[in-house]
């Protein structure tokens, strides 16, 4: 933005000097380069019936926009569920909600996407504190973190863009045991997040309740043992929800 303003000023000065008969150099305004995202760029428009790795990458980013009680099937095939999720994403961000992922939809995803493929408001670092030791897992664990974080981004937007804090994400076996995690915890795979409000506008119960609309298979909050101080959400493919102490659950 600063470069464009400077270019315009230089051009104006050159024009004025030229009118006075002063020799000037030609100044060419350079348009911004076409978008090429550092994480992932979609090469084509995607709609019902298309398939491929680009559909998989789209599904990861709209997985938090499926209807209540659904978990996105991330299979690289653009079917009815993907179309609905894309349309819900488009509507949420003020785009034409036609369920077709084209330039406007991808432009919004790019705006929400950091160079390392995490969504704008969450990081791998916060999702892998791992009892203070940082990430010690595999590429598959990191991929699961990415999938969970994109659903958390959707959840955050659904809650009015109020900040959410991750208090626990990926855990290795030693960390999981030290905090009393279940032996089969989804935290071990990197696919789980423990969330708390980042401001006074949200509550643990509001996080848990809204998570039912953000593509999470596992949701545990107040009323479930040892979950009164956070909302646990994860990307398991089956539905397991319990936050019975939350009014209206």
Short mmCIF file of the C-alpha atoms (twelve columns), coordinates in Angstrom:
data_MODEL
# 
_entry.id   MODEL 
# 
loop_
_atom_site.group_PDB 
_atom_site.id 
_atom_site.type_symbol 
_atom_site.label_atom_id 
_atom_site.label_alt_id 
_atom_site.label_comp_id 
_atom_site.label_asym_id 
_atom_site.label_seq_id 
_atom_site.Cartn_x 
_atom_site.Cartn_y 
_atom_site.Cartn_z 
_atom_site.pdbx_PDB_model_num 
ATOM 1   C CA . UNK A 1   0.000   0.000   0.000   1 
ATOM 2   C CA . UNK A 2   2.803   2.450   0.863   1 
ATOM 3   C CA . UNK A 3   4.580   1.584   -2.404  1 
ATOM 4   C CA . UNK A 4   1.464   2.378   -4.477  1 
ATOM 5   C CA . UNK A 5   0.999   5.775   -2.807  1 
ATOM 6   C CA . UNK A 6   4.673   6.632   -3.389  1 
ATOM 7   C CA . UNK A 7   4.392   5.631   -7.034  1 
ATOM 8   C CA . UNK A 8   1.410   7.916   -7.498  1 
ATOM 9   C CA . UNK A 9   3.237   10.845  -5.880  1 
ATOM 10  C CA . UNK A 10  6.304   10.359  -8.085  1 
ATOM 11  C CA . UNK A 11  4.103   10.153  -11.174 1 
ATOM 12  C CA . UNK A 12  2.327   13.382  -10.239 1 
ATOM 13  C CA . UNK A 13  5.615   15.207  -9.721  1 
ATOM 14  C CA . UNK A 14  6.947   13.905  -13.045 1 
ATOM 15  C CA . UNK A 15  3.832   15.109  -14.835 1 
ATOM 16  C CA . UNK A 16  4.151   18.586  -13.317 1 
ATOM 17  C CA . UNK A 17  7.816   18.854  -14.222 1 
ATOM 18  C CA . UNK A 18  7.114   17.665  -17.752 1 
ATOM 19  C CA . UNK A 19  4.628   20.485  -18.159 1 
ATOM 20  C CA . UNK A 20  7.422   22.930  -17.313 1 
ATOM 21  C CA . UNK A 21  9.650   21.548  -20.027 1 
ATOM 22  C CA . UNK A 22  11.892  19.657  -17.594 1 
ATOM 23  C CA . UNK A 23  13.206  16.281  -18.782 1 
ATOM 24  C CA . UNK A 24  11.724  13.460  -16.735 1 
ATOM 25  C CA . UNK A 25  12.189  9.713   -16.544 1 
ATOM 26  C CA . UNK A 26  9.259   7.460   -17.347 1 
ATOM 27  C CA . UNK A 27  7.608   6.140   -14.186 1 
ATOM 28  C CA . UNK A 28  5.698   2.871   -14.507 1 
ATOM 29  C CA . UNK A 29  3.164   1.870   -11.850 1 
ATOM 30  C CA . UNK A 30  3.559   -1.810  -11.039 1 
ATOM 31  C CA . UNK A 31  0.399   -3.740  -10.196 1 
ATOM 32  C CA . UNK A 32  0.541   -6.211  -7.307  1 
ATOM 33  C CA . UNK A 33  1.563   -9.709  -8.306  1 
ATOM 34  C CA . UNK A 34  -1.174  -12.308 -8.710  1 
ATOM 35  C CA . UNK A 35  -1.848  -14.253 -5.530  1 
ATOM 36  C CA . UNK A 36  0.314   -17.303 -4.940  1 
ATOM 37  C CA . UNK A 37  -0.285  -18.547 -1.437  1 
ATOM 38  C CA . UNK A 38  2.722   -19.689 0.577   1 
ATOM 39  C CA . UNK A 39  0.811   -22.626 2.024   1 
ATOM 40  C CA . UNK A 40  -1.431  -23.916 -0.758  1 
ATOM 41  C CA . UNK A 41  -3.030  -22.417 -3.859  1 
ATOM 42  C CA . UNK A 42  -6.058  -23.888 -5.612  1 
ATOM 43  C CA . UNK A 43  -5.546  -24.170 -9.377  1 
ATOM 44  C CA . UNK A 44  -9.195  -24.563 -10.385 1 
ATOM 45  C CA . UNK A 45  -12.802 -24.002 -9.385  1 
ATOM 46  C CA . UNK A 46  -14.246 -26.919 -7.406  1 
ATOM 47  C CA . UNK A 47  -17.869 -28.036 -7.429  1 
ATOM 48  C CA . UNK A 48  -20.053 -31.124 -7.105  1 
ATOM 49  C CA . UNK A 49  -18.482 -34.123 -8.788  1 
ATOM 50  C CA . UNK A 50  -14.860 -32.941 -8.764  1 
ATOM 51  C CA . UNK A 51  -12.207 -34.912 -6.931  1 
ATOM 52  C CA . UNK A 52  -8.534  -34.763 -6.127  1 
ATOM 53  C CA . UNK A 53  -5.977  -33.489 -3.655  1 
ATOM 54  C CA . UNK A 54  -7.265  -29.933 -4.050  1 
ATOM 55  C CA . UNK A 55  -10.710 -31.083 -2.873  1 
ATOM 56  C CA . UNK A 56  -9.083  -32.677 0.166   1 
ATOM 57  C CA . UNK A 57  -7.351  -29.400 1.013   1 
ATOM 58  C CA . UNK A 58  -10.647 -27.549 0.648   1 
ATOM 59  C CA . UNK A 59  -12.471 -30.042 2.865   1 
ATOM 60  C CA . UNK A 60  -9.902  -29.563 5.627   1 
ATOM 61  C CA . UNK A 61  -10.580 -25.823 5.638   1 
ATOM 62  C CA . UNK A 62  -14.385 -25.970 5.525   1 
ATOM 63  C CA . UNK A 63  -14.775 -28.962 7.851   1 
ATOM 64  C CA . UNK A 64  -16.069 -26.661 10.598  1 
ATOM 65  C CA . UNK A 65  -19.051 -25.633 8.472   1 
ATOM 66  C CA . UNK A 66  -20.938 -28.908 8.172   1 
ATOM 67  C CA . UNK A 67  -24.449 -29.136 9.689   1 
ATOM 68  C CA . UNK A 68  -24.934 -29.898 13.383  1 
ATOM 69  C CA . UNK A 69  -23.893 -33.387 14.315  1 
ATOM 70  C CA . UNK A 70  -21.874 -34.086 11.170  1 
ATOM 71  C CA . UNK A 71  -18.157 -34.726 10.792  1 
ATOM 72  C CA . UNK A 72  -16.627 -33.866 7.437   1 
ATOM 73  C CA . UNK A 73  -15.600 -36.828 5.336   1 
ATOM 74  C CA . UNK A 74  -12.164 -35.708 4.151   1 
ATOM 75  C CA . UNK A 75  -11.917 -37.999 1.166   1 
ATOM 76  C CA . UNK A 76  -11.062 -35.778 -1.802  1 
ATOM 77  C CA . UNK A 77  -14.525 -36.203 -3.313  1 
ATOM 78  C CA . UNK A 78  -16.757 -33.119 -3.673  1 
ATOM 79  C CA . UNK A 79  -20.182 -34.426 -2.699  1 
ATOM 80  C CA . UNK A 80  -23.324 -33.023 -1.083  1 
ATOM 81  C CA . UNK A 81  -21.706 -32.597 2.346   1 
ATOM 82  C CA . UNK A 82  -18.794 -30.620 0.926   1 
ATOM 83  C CA . UNK A 83  -21.174 -28.426 -1.093  1 
ATOM 84  C CA . UNK A 84  -23.180 -27.629 2.047   1 
ATOM 85  C CA . UNK A 85  -20.034 -26.866 4.040   1 
ATOM 86  C CA . UNK A 86  -18.725 -24.575 1.307   1 
ATOM 87  C CA . UNK A 87  -22.080 -22.760 1.111   1 
ATOM 88  C CA . UNK A 88  -22.150 -22.326 4.898   1 
ATOM 89  C CA . UNK A 89  -18.599 -20.977 4.831   1 
ATOM 90  C CA . UNK A 90  -19.494 -18.575 2.038   1 
ATOM 91  C CA . UNK A 91  -22.587 -17.316 3.854   1 
ATOM 92  C CA . UNK A 92  -20.654 -16.823 7.091   1 
ATOM 93  C CA . UNK A 93  -18.107 -14.614 5.336   1 
ATOM 94  C CA . UNK A 94  -20.525 -12.612 3.192   1 
ATOM 95  C CA . UNK A 95  -19.885 -14.394 -0.113  1 
ATOM 96  C CA . UNK A 96  -22.390 -15.726 -2.630  1 
ATOM 97  C CA . UNK A 97  -23.499 -18.989 -1.024  1 
ATOM 98  C CA . UNK A 98  -23.669 -21.217 -4.107  1 
ATOM 99  C CA . UNK A 99  -21.572 -24.095 -2.760  1 
ATOM 100 C CA . UNK A 100 -19.052 -23.687 -5.579  1 
ATOM 101 C CA . UNK A 101 -15.476 -22.995 -4.515  1 
ATOM 102 C CA . UNK A 102 -14.058 -20.437 -6.904  1 
ATOM 103 C CA . UNK A 103 -11.756 -17.407 -6.732  1 
ATOM 104 C CA . UNK A 104 -13.794 -15.471 -4.157  1 
ATOM 105 C CA . UNK A 105 -13.980 -18.465 -1.828  1 
ATOM 106 C CA . UNK A 106 -10.295 -19.260 -2.183  1 
ATOM 107 C CA . UNK A 107 -9.393  -15.605 -1.669  1 
ATOM 108 C CA . UNK A 108 -11.164 -15.704 1.696   1 
ATOM 109 C CA . UNK A 109 -9.413  -18.934 2.641   1 
ATOM 110 C CA . UNK A 110 -6.063  -17.376 1.708   1 
ATOM 111 C CA . UNK A 111 -6.857  -14.429 3.973   1 
ATOM 112 C CA . UNK A 112 -7.510  -16.873 6.820   1 
ATOM 113 C CA . UNK A 113 -4.436  -18.991 6.124   1 
ATOM 114 C CA . UNK A 114 -0.947  -18.479 7.495   1 
ATOM 115 C CA . UNK A 115 2.126   -19.572 5.491   1 
ATOM 116 C CA . UNK A 116 2.477   -22.750 7.568   1 
ATOM 117 C CA . UNK A 117 -1.124  -23.753 6.734   1 
ATOM 118 C CA . UNK A 118 -2.544  -23.032 10.172  1 
ATOM 119 C CA . UNK A 119 -5.609  -20.780 10.336  1 
ATOM 120 C CA . UNK A 120 -5.164  -17.115 11.115  1 
ATOM 121 C CA . UNK A 121 -6.011  -17.162 14.825  1 
ATOM 122 C CA . UNK A 122 -4.283  -20.384 15.922  1 
ATOM 123 C CA . UNK A 123 -0.757  -21.806 15.766  1 
ATOM 124 C CA . UNK A 124 0.960   -25.169 15.864  1 
ATOM 125 C CA . UNK A 125 2.963   -23.936 18.845  1 
ATOM 126 C CA . UNK A 126 -0.056  -23.327 21.053  1 
ATOM 127 C CA . UNK A 127 -1.551  -26.652 19.992  1 
ATOM 128 C CA . UNK A 128 1.594   -28.570 20.911  1 
ATOM 129 C CA . UNK A 129 2.891   -27.191 24.189  1 
ATOM 130 C CA . UNK A 130 3.050   -30.824 25.270  1 
ATOM 131 C CA . UNK A 131 3.714   -30.201 28.948  1 
ATOM 132 C CA . UNK A 132 6.279   -27.554 28.029  1 
ATOM 133 C CA . UNK A 133 8.355   -29.807 25.773  1 
ATOM 134 C CA . UNK A 134 6.926   -28.697 22.444  1 
ATOM 135 C CA . UNK A 135 6.057   -30.877 19.495  1 
ATOM 136 C CA . UNK A 136 7.629   -34.338 19.555  1 
ATOM 137 C CA . UNK A 137 5.271   -36.098 17.176  1 
ATOM 138 C CA . UNK A 138 5.017   -37.217 13.559  1 
ATOM 139 C CA . UNK A 139 3.867   -35.615 10.326  1 
ATOM 140 C CA . UNK A 140 0.526   -37.375 10.804  1 
ATOM 141 C CA . UNK A 141 0.159   -35.791 14.245  1 
ATOM 142 C CA . UNK A 142 0.857   -32.369 12.742  1 
ATOM 143 C CA . UNK A 143 -1.711  -32.962 10.004  1 
ATOM 144 C CA . UNK A 144 -4.307  -33.818 12.651  1 
ATOM 145 C CA . UNK A 145 -3.467  -30.612 14.506  1 
ATOM 146 C CA . UNK A 146 -4.067  -28.644 11.319  1 
ATOM 147 C CA . UNK A 147 -7.451  -30.298 10.833  1 
ATOM 148 C CA . UNK A 148 -8.499  -29.575 14.416  1 
ATOM 149 C CA . UNK A 149 -7.294  -25.965 14.251  1 
ATOM 150 C CA . UNK A 150 -9.290  -25.189 11.106  1 
ATOM 151 C CA . UNK A 151 -12.439 -26.371 12.872  1 
ATOM 152 C CA . UNK A 152 -11.472 -24.210 15.832  1 
ATOM 153 C CA . UNK A 153 -11.196 -21.261 13.433  1 
ATOM 154 C CA . UNK A 154 -14.753 -21.930 12.263  1 
ATOM 155 C CA . UNK A 155 -15.907 -22.233 15.872  1 
ATOM 156 C CA . UNK A 156 -14.254 -18.929 16.726  1 
ATOM 157 C CA . UNK A 157 -16.035 -17.167 13.865  1 
ATOM 158 C CA . UNK A 158 -19.351 -18.738 14.848  1 
ATOM 159 C CA . UNK A 159 -18.856 -17.337 18.357  1 
ATOM 160 C CA . UNK A 160 -18.545 -13.791 16.995  1 
ATOM 161 C CA . UNK A 161 -14.780 -13.859 16.443  1 
ATOM 162 C CA . UNK A 162 -14.097 -13.673 20.155  1 
ATOM 163 C CA . UNK A 163 -10.694 -15.167 20.997  1 
ATOM 164 C CA . UNK A 164 -10.282 -18.751 22.137  1 
ATOM 165 C CA . UNK A 165 -7.252  -20.110 23.949  1 
ATOM 166 C CA . UNK A 166 -5.816  -23.593 23.513  1 
ATOM 167 C CA . UNK A 167 -4.735  -24.959 26.875  1 
ATOM 168 C CA . UNK A 168 -3.778  -28.403 25.578  1 
ATOM 169 C CA . UNK A 169 -3.480  -29.998 22.158  1 
ATOM 170 C CA . UNK A 170 -1.029  -32.627 20.980  1 
ATOM 171 C CA . UNK A 171 0.448   -34.702 23.815  1 
ATOM 172 C CA . UNK A 172 3.004   -37.459 23.651  1 
ATOM 173 C CA . UNK A 173 2.459   -40.479 25.865  1 
ATOM 174 C CA . UNK A 174 4.557   -39.134 28.730  1 
ATOM 175 C CA . UNK A 175 2.747   -35.806 28.809  1 
ATOM 176 C CA . UNK A 176 -0.641  -37.477 28.470  1 
ATOM 177 C CA . UNK A 177 0.082   -39.775 31.398  1 
ATOM 178 C CA . UNK A 178 1.330   -36.922 33.580  1 
ATOM 179 C CA . UNK A 179 -1.924  -34.957 33.163  1 
ATOM 180 C CA . UNK A 180 -4.124  -38.000 33.698  1 
ATOM 181 C CA . UNK A 181 -5.289  -38.315 30.089  1 
ATOM 182 C CA . UNK A 182 -7.106  -41.413 28.896  1 
ATOM 183 C CA . UNK A 183 -4.863  -44.094 27.424  1 
ATOM 184 C CA . UNK A 184 -6.684  -43.770 24.105  1 
ATOM 185 C CA . UNK A 185 -6.948  -39.967 24.179  1 
ATOM 186 C CA . UNK A 186 -7.312  -38.216 20.823  1 
ATOM 187 C CA . UNK A 187 -4.713  -35.773 22.166  1 
ATOM 188 C CA . UNK A 188 -2.115  -38.473 21.439  1 
ATOM 189 C CA . UNK A 189 -2.884  -38.253 17.724  1 
ATOM 190 C CA . UNK A 190 -2.839  -34.452 17.655  1 
ATOM 191 C CA . UNK A 191 -6.529  -34.291 16.792  1 
ATOM 192 C CA . UNK A 192 -7.830  -32.809 20.054  1 
ATOM 193 C CA . UNK A 193 -7.882  -29.340 21.582  1 
ATOM 194 C CA . UNK A 194 -8.820  -28.115 25.037  1 
ATOM 195 C CA . UNK A 195 -10.340 -24.644 24.695  1 
ATOM 196 C CA . UNK A 196 -11.140 -21.833 27.105  1 
ATOM 197 C CA . UNK A 197 -12.513 -18.331 26.481  1 
ATOM 198 C CA . UNK A 198 -10.083 -15.593 25.572  1 
ATOM 199 C CA . UNK A 199 -12.397 -12.845 26.812  1 
ATOM 200 C CA . UNK A 200 -15.542 -12.380 28.889  1 
ATOM 201 C CA . UNK A 201 -17.891 -12.582 25.898  1 
ATOM 202 C CA . UNK A 202 -17.766 -16.372 25.760  1 
ATOM 203 C CA . UNK A 203 -17.890 -19.185 28.307  1 
ATOM 204 C CA . UNK A 204 -16.758 -22.771 28.440  1 
ATOM 205 C CA . UNK A 205 -20.358 -23.866 27.981  1 
ATOM 206 C CA . UNK A 206 -20.898 -21.621 24.976  1 
ATOM 207 C CA . UNK A 207 -17.765 -23.088 23.399  1 
ATOM 208 C CA . UNK A 208 -18.933 -26.662 24.025  1 
ATOM 209 C CA . UNK A 209 -22.461 -25.980 22.781  1 
ATOM 210 C CA . UNK A 210 -21.377 -24.210 19.595  1 
ATOM 211 C CA . UNK A 211 -18.801 -26.903 18.847  1 
ATOM 212 C CA . UNK A 212 -21.736 -29.140 17.907  1 
ATOM 213 C CA . UNK A 213 -22.069 -26.935 14.811  1 
ATOM 214 C CA . UNK A 214 -18.354 -26.827 13.987  1 
ATOM 215 C CA . UNK A 215 -17.637 -30.348 12.786  1 
ATOM 216 C CA . UNK A 216 -16.209 -31.859 15.975  1 
ATOM 217 C CA . UNK A 217 -16.908 -35.524 16.661  1 
ATOM 218 C CA . UNK A 218 -15.785 -35.430 20.288  1 
ATOM 219 C CA . UNK A 219 -16.993 -32.673 22.621  1 
ATOM 220 C CA . UNK A 220 -16.648 -32.816 26.411  1 
ATOM 221 C CA . UNK A 221 -17.265 -29.955 28.803  1 
ATOM 222 C CA . UNK A 222 -18.793 -29.052 32.160  1 
ATOM 223 C CA . UNK A 223 -20.630 -32.022 33.594  1 
ATOM 224 C CA . UNK A 224 -18.192 -34.529 32.145  1 
ATOM 225 C CA . UNK A 225 -15.575 -35.697 34.688  1 
ATOM 226 C CA . UNK A 226 -12.494 -33.438 34.871  1 
ATOM 227 C CA . UNK A 227 -13.796 -31.082 32.169  1 
ATOM 228 C CA . UNK A 228 -15.411 -28.286 34.162  1 
ATOM 229 C CA . UNK A 229 -12.570 -25.849 33.424  1 
ATOM 230 C CA . UNK A 230 -12.322 -26.343 29.654  1 
ATOM 231 C CA . UNK A 231 -14.127 -27.591 26.579  1 
ATOM 232 C CA . UNK A 232 -12.481 -30.560 24.902  1 
ATOM 233 C CA . UNK A 233 -13.074 -30.853 21.138  1 
ATOM 234 C CA . UNK A 234 -11.634 -33.418 18.741  1 
ATOM 235 C CA . UNK A 235 -11.845 -34.674 15.173  1 
ATOM 236 C CA . UNK A 236 -12.894 -38.287 15.763  1 
ATOM 237 C CA . UNK A 237 -15.261 -39.457 13.025  1 
ATOM 238 C CA . UNK A 238 -17.979 -40.706 15.395  1 
ATOM 239 C CA . UNK A 239 -20.125 -38.528 17.683  1 
ATOM 240 C CA . UNK A 240 -19.336 -38.513 21.431  1 
ATOM 241 C CA . UNK A 241 -20.679 -35.440 23.202  1 
ATOM 242 C CA . UNK A 242 -21.123 -34.724 26.924  1 
ATOM 243 C CA . UNK A 243 -21.425 -31.341 28.629  1 
ATOM 244 C CA . UNK A 244 -24.552 -31.984 30.647  1 
ATOM 245 C CA . UNK A 245 -23.899 -29.207 33.174  1 
ATOM 246 C CA . UNK A 246 -24.383 -26.609 30.415  1 
ATOM 247 C CA . UNK A 247 -27.902 -25.183 30.292  1 
ATOM 248 C CA . UNK A 248 -29.627 -26.061 27.034  1 
ATOM 249 C CA . UNK A 249 -27.198 -28.860 26.219  1 
# 
